[in-house]
Amino acid sequence: MDSSEFLGFLRTRSSVREYSDDELTSEEIASVILPAERAPSAGNRESWDVIIVTDESVKEGLFDAAYQQQHLLQAPCVFVVCANYVRSMSQYGERGAFSMRCRTQRLRRPI
Ligand SMILES: Cc1cc2nc3c(=O)[nH]c(=O)nc-3n(C[C@H](O)[C@H](O)[C@H](O)COP(=O)(O)O)c2cc1C
């Protein structure tokens, strides 16, 4: 992909909040997760964990935690990205915990 194709791709990107009922295959899940592993991270600590949720009762808990956003219940599979304090602190001590808290709070604000 050259730079103009990449810029064209970015211009057409948008959020999707309606999903089919089809379950994702493990290959499809891997095709989302593996490129995300290439994301840069402070000190290369990769201070995150991704929890893949398909269980309906867990999705209901996420729905409540996320201010009742309906699409969380509709999605057949939800990727929960968690800050990993321990990994960040192993490199940066308290400073690492602070940066994780900032990011988590920003993500917690309702849209
Ligand atoms: C930090 C962050 C948090 C977001 N949280 C939510 C969310 O809780 N629910 C949601 O439906 N979209 C969420 N979004 C997506 C934005 O609402 C969306 O990107 C924005 O409305 C622009 O629309 P677009 O992605 O279609 O261009 C979030 C985006 C960011 C960057």
The ligand as a Tripos MOL2 file, in Angstrom:
@<TRIPOS>MOLECULE
LIG
   31    33     1     0     0
SMALL
NO_CHARGES

@<TRIPOS>ATOM
      1 C1        -10.8260    7.2400   23.8850 C.3       1 LIG1
      2 C2        -12.0710    6.9250   23.0800 C.ar      1 LIG1
      3 C3        -13.1800    6.4220   23.7140 C.ar      1 LIG1
      4 C4        -14.3390    6.0960   22.9930 C.ar      1 LIG1
      5 N1        -15.3920    5.5530   23.6470 N.ar      1 LIG1
      6 C5        -16.4640    5.1630   22.9310 C.ar      1 LIG1
      7 C6        -17.5420    4.5230   23.5860 C.ar      1 LIG1
      8 O1        -17.5440    4.3100   24.7970 O.2       1 LIG1
      9 N2        -18.5970    4.1240   22.8270 N.ar      1 LIG1
     10 C7        -18.6370    4.3310   21.4770 C.ar      1 LIG1
     11 O2        -19.6400    3.9350   20.8540 O.2       1 LIG1
     12 N3        -17.6320    4.9380   20.8410 N.ar      1 LIG1
     13 C8        -16.5520    5.3570   21.5220 C.ar      1 LIG1
     14 N4        -15.4870    5.9490   20.8650 N.ar      1 LIG1
     15 C9        -15.5770    6.2110   19.4240 C.3       1 LIG1
     16 C10       -15.9180    7.6730   19.1470 C.3       1 LIG1
     17 O3        -17.1720    8.0280   19.6470 O.3       1 LIG1
     18 C11       -15.8630    7.8970   17.6310 C.3       1 LIG1
     19 O4        -14.5640    7.5930   17.1770 O.3       1 LIG1
     20 C12       -16.2320    9.3190   17.2560 C.3       1 LIG1
     21 O5        -17.5870    9.5420   17.5060 O.3       1 LIG1
     22 C13       -15.9510    9.6410   15.7970 C.3       1 LIG1
     23 O6        -16.6610    8.7660   14.9500 O.3       1 LIG1
     24 P1        -15.8840    7.8660   13.8740 P.3       1 LIG1
     25 O7        -14.9740    6.9170   14.6270 O.co2     1 LIG1
     26 O8        -16.9940    7.1490   13.1220 O.co2     1 LIG1
     27 O9        -15.0940    8.7940   12.9980 O.co2     1 LIG1
     28 C14       -14.3600    6.2930   21.5910 C.ar      1 LIG1
     29 C15       -13.2300    6.8180   20.9590 C.ar      1 LIG1
     30 C16       -12.1010    7.1130   21.6850 C.ar      1 LIG1
     31 C17       -10.8800    7.6530   20.9660 C.3       1 LIG1
@<TRIPOS>BOND
     1     1     2 1
     2     2     3 ar
     3     2    30 ar
     4     3     4 ar
     5     4     5 ar
     6     4    28 ar
     7     5     6 ar
     8     6     7 ar
     9     6    13 1
    10     7     8 2
    11     7     9 ar
    12     9    10 ar
    13    10    11 2
    14    10    12 ar
    15    12    13 ar
    16    13    14 ar
    17    14    15 1
    18    14    28 ar
    19    15    16 1
    20    16    17 1
    21    16    18 1
    22    18    19 1
    23    18    20 1
    24    20    21 1
    25    20    22 1
    26    22    23 1
    27    23    24 1
    28    24    25 2
    29    24    26 1
    30    24    27 1
    31    28    29 ar
    32    29    30 ar
    33    30    31 1
@<TRIPOS>SUBSTRUCTURE
     1 LIG1         1 GROUP 0 **** ****
